[in-house]
Amino acid sequence: MSELVNLETIQGGASFGLTGIKAAGKPELSLLTPKHVKGFTYATGYGGPGIGGIGVTSAGGECQFNLDFGELQGVVHRRNSDAPYIQMDALEASPKSVSACLTAMGYSPIAPEFLDLLLLSPCCQDISIANPHKTLFSPRNKLLLDCVRLIGGDTGFRPKVAIIENVFNLANPNMSPLLAVLLNLCDGLTDYHYEFGIFNALDFKVGQPRRRILIQFVRKDVGMPVWPEYTTMDYSSLNLNAILPYVVGFRIGKNGKLKPASHPINTITTGGGIWLKLVDGTERQMTVAEGKLLSTIPAWFNLEGIKRSEAFLLMGNAIMPDFIQAFVEKIRAGLLS
């Protein structure tokens, strides 16, 4: 990964710039009609500024809209994508309300069952092990449950395939009441097959031991869920000093225990509290550009003009592009070809 960027630029803290980048440039995306789609259609829900969508686009997808309820997410999304951003209260989202927004923006409404893929990634703060004050059925966790409604039924988009992504801690026994309700709702989607899997980003070319739960839904007229083989061939290439060769160690927090850079870095969280020790002996916080690189977010993705804390909030909540790309490529080959 490190050969794609200018490491002096990354180390210096720039989060956007073309210096040393071999393949850069904002993708030109537009809303399409079914007859004009060359790959497959997709939309994202609660995916922040659409970072996970980068991986879906790389797998051949053409984004129809990104749905979320945050102003910050919208600002960053519009800076990086021409696909429509729809901001609305979560519980108001439906094909009818989304189509009304698209029409008001000058686009065509979404036709029933037009979407090939729907990627849903609700915020995980009240599920994450990093939050000691989480509440099982908080408003944010109710958003996770509501994702099932957006897939099937009278208020669902009825895509061929849908994926719900969240943190591994959802499988913790302490979370079992929430997970039980979620799976019960999944059982209610009688027109879909679904499967539940736990995966580690390290196995999919991401330099973080970041475990994620994916629930894959496939409409019964399309087929059964499919999962990819691991795509990482050389795990040593994911060590921190292989990606950032000027780093010799890192800490979680300024006063945390120093860990060697000869291992992958810890999961990058929304707090952005990772400190790096450099070859010259100095220590400093990880830059936004370094966080992007370690999360497989392309260098062209513009996070300028927002606070460092906001950038790490978006990255910590995001689906990592290289991670989701492997899953979508398998889905495209097995179900959408």
PyMOL commands that set and color helices and strands:
alter all, ss='L'
color gray80, all
select helices_A, chain A and resi 2-4+7-12+34-36+51-58+71-80+90-92+95-104+139-151+168-171+173-187+201-204+235-238+240-243+288-294+308-317+321-336
alter helices_A, ss='H'
color red, helices_A
select strands_A, chain A and resi 40-45+61-68+85-87+117-120+161-167+192-200+211-219+247-252+259-260+274-278+283-285
alter strands_A, ss='S'
color yellow, strands_A
deselect
rebuild
show_as cartoon
